[in-house]
């Protein structure tokens, strides 16, 4: 199944510290260690040299069969990988697939017949000997072996724990070619896969889908057959092998139907796993209620311990180093957003990571309380304020930006947090459900425009402004906010002034609905204004005497606020006065206007112009150095197109 330009990221988490009954971890030191290991893994990515796939675009993979023997002493992998695919547009007589040359190809068959081939550094070319036609089916068998390399986060590792061999994979983003021949590009999902692993009989093998059989070969080895019958991206195929302890929990999604949640954990981790991993059942219920039934319900969900650091959302069986509740929730959410629906392009990575990050907040809200949600989201908003660039990462060559936790994870989550308030809870959750169950997206791929389209169809609103500024734009708004009882109208009208600094480019300013809370003695109300210009004044009728006005009191917007008493057009007495040589002049401008501040002598002649420019609403200071001028009385005048005010000052000495 050809799905172009998919990308799923890794987890770069920001942890939640909750109080009392909402505290999710009693071991904060363990979380600190996890953050450190996650950052080390992230830093490794920054220096990795990922090679783009050279695989033939015209070949559309529909099925993988990995039949592998994995030896730990000596460390070696060998086997047969069968790839079935369909010829698309413009087929060639040569087929290119991906494999690092640390693994040696012995022979290749195409549709059962031997074929010649040439192996290069990270790919190999097969001479098909025939020009196939559009729609023709090809079955390619690759016989190979060797010691896997490690071009990504570990790709394929021969490791150990407590002196016991431990093998695991993490192929994201382009590490599958380090251990098996494939079309190593996430844009081409296979419809199904079989992962068959022969290894030492004392080991268990964790992988994708359902465990069909375990066969004792009578020679000290066993063969484990896992079968994945849902579409799967190449990098999500995984194996994890050691002397795992195994236990299961069950997700009852109807009174009569259940799905196994299968956990493969190290013996030394068993107690902690039994204590913490059953929380997954509640998560499955909460996410299924929000997004539709767990997408791989006919197979399983589960976890397998690995060593890389952090966690990775391998389809139906997450690999993890921690049992932290927020981490487990994030990875489970990826089964909907990342595994079932995979972002189509690298820049759209936020559709995976932002969604999983925000889903964690929703899980905390549903399980614990609103305050748990807000504790988590305030942390995300705080991190997002440090983000640089757009959530839609335009420069995918800079991996640091692509996997920036502040940008793609926290700001991505913040975008959904804001969208929730813009749409309202009912419409927002209906939109999320519709997106997860859309017939053209489910088990396929999506772009930002697809998610926007769903939200607009459900809400009936044009959300172009929102996605343009929050997904494709940069930064966040800095508001100047002030209010007063508008006496020109009457005492029953409050004027609220909102301004953003000029000079920005993308966007020039942020358009947003903003909640304004008006508070009087024993009374309050909240109104929503639609702020869609650089400077704007809203006149709000009230029925009570107002003592306080709050801007976005619910913290729904990623923003900074400078709150001021409503400024009047005013000119302060210069200071010091009288003065020698220099003095300062403070003045206030109530709205954006051209301002002129001029100093005159006693004869009314202009001596110096201190300001002649457009100013936005705010307080300003001008300094005048009178060196060389005669002592005496001077006047200073502040003037706009329709107002002016004059002050008097005395220069004692200018020397």
Secondary structure, DSSP 8 states (H G I E B T S, - for coil): -B--S-B------------GGG---S-HHHHHHHHHHHHHHHHHHHH---------TTEEEEEEEEEEEEEETTEEEEEEEEEEEEE-TT--SEEEEE--TTEEEEEEEETTEEE-EEE-SSEEEEE-SS---TT-EEEEEEEEEE----SSS-EEEEEEETTEEEEEEE-TTTTGGGTS-B---TTB-BSEEEEEEEEETT-EEE-SSEEEEEEE-SSSEEEEEEEE-S-B-GGG---EEES-EEEEEEEESSSS-EEEEEEEE-GGGHHHHHHHTTHHHHHHHHHHHHHSS-TTTTT-EEEEE-SSSSEE--TTSEEES---HHHHHHHHHHTTBTTTBEESSGGGGHHHHHHHHHHHHHHHHHHT-HHHHHHHHHHHHHHHTT--SBSS-S-TT-HHHHT-IIIIIIIHHHHHHHHHHHH-HHHHHHHHHHHHT-TTTTTSEE-HHHHHHHHHHHH----HHHHHHHTSSBS-EEEEEEEEE-TTT-TTEEEEEEEE-S---SSSS--EEEEEEEEETTEEEEEEEEE-SSEEEEEEE-SS-EEEEEESTT--S-EEEEEEE---SEE---BSSSEESEEEEEEEESSSEEEEEEEE-TTS-EEEEEEEEEE-SEEEEEEEE-TTS-SEEEEEEEE-SS-EEEEEEEEEE--
